[in-house]
Amino acid sequence: QVQLVQSGGGSVQPGESLKLSCVAPGFMFPKTYCLGWFRQPAGKEREGGAAIDSGGGASYGDSVEGRITISLDATKKTLYLEMHDLKPEGAAMYYCAAGYILQGTVAAETLATWSKSFGYWGQGTQVTVSS
């Protein structure tokens, strides 16, 4: 059974940085896969933040591009999300996700079709940005 366990998050002030982690010990990395981070502001729908595919490609959502970096340490089966220069609108519940995809599928496609691409989800972690 694939479980994604998140850590990090919390409350920061505007302009500060934050790093989220997501461990997936049961995820089979040798297969073609996608990993991603999603955010859901209070009262709004979940949206894609960033994704990475098994080819090493990464894609970012328009609302966060330039302020976040997704990375993977496959040896530790840990996905990271680094957020820089956080703004109040960056406050949200953040979820990591994983899925198995068809060979040749790239990260941008998984973000566009995230409800179909990602079948495994972390428990979510709250990020608050306020002064």
URVENLIN-V823401 format. One record per residue. OMEGA is omega in whole degrees, -180 to 180 (999 if undefined). NEAR is the number of other C-alpha atoms within 12 Angstrom. Layout:
# URVENLIN-V823401
((OMEGA	NEAR) (OMEGA	NEAR))
This chain:
# URVENLIN-V823401
((-179	11) (176	21) (177	23) (-176	32) (-177	28) (173	29) (-175	26) (-178	29) (-179	28) (-176	23) (178	24) (176	25) (178	21) (-179	21) (-180	18) (180	23) (-179	26) (179	32) (177	30) (178	36) (180	35) (-180	40) (-179	32) (-174	34) (-177	21) (-176	18) (-176	31) (-177	22) (-179	27) (179	17) (175	17) (-172	24) (171	33) (177	48) (-177	56) (174	54) (-179	53) (-180	41) (179	34) (176	25) (-179	25) (177	17) (-178	10) (-180	12) (177	13) (179	22) (-179	29) (177	38) (-178	42) (177	45) (177	46) (-179	43) (-175	40) (175	30) (180	22) (179	22) (180	24) (178	30) (-176	30) (176	34) (-176	30) (-174	16) (-176	17) (-176	28) (179	21) (-178	18) (180	25) (177	33) (177	30) (179	38) (-177	33) (168	34) (-175	20) (180	23) (178	14) (-177	17) (-176	25) (178	30) (-179	40) (171	36) (177	41) (-179	29) (-176	34) (176	24) (-177	23) (179	28) (-179	26) (180	19) (176	22) (179	37) (-177	29) (168	31) (-178	34) (-179	42) (168	41) (-177	48) (180	46) (178	47) (175	39) (-174	31) (177	29) (178	19) (-179	15) (178	19) (-178	26) (-174	29) (-178	39) (179	27) (-179	29) (176	39) (-178	34) (-178	24) (-168	21) (-178	33) (178	20) (-174	18) (-173	31) (-177	33) (-178	25) (-174	30) (173	31) (-175	31) (-180	23) (177	29) (-175	31) (173	27) (179	34) (-180	28) (-180	27) (179	18) (999	12))
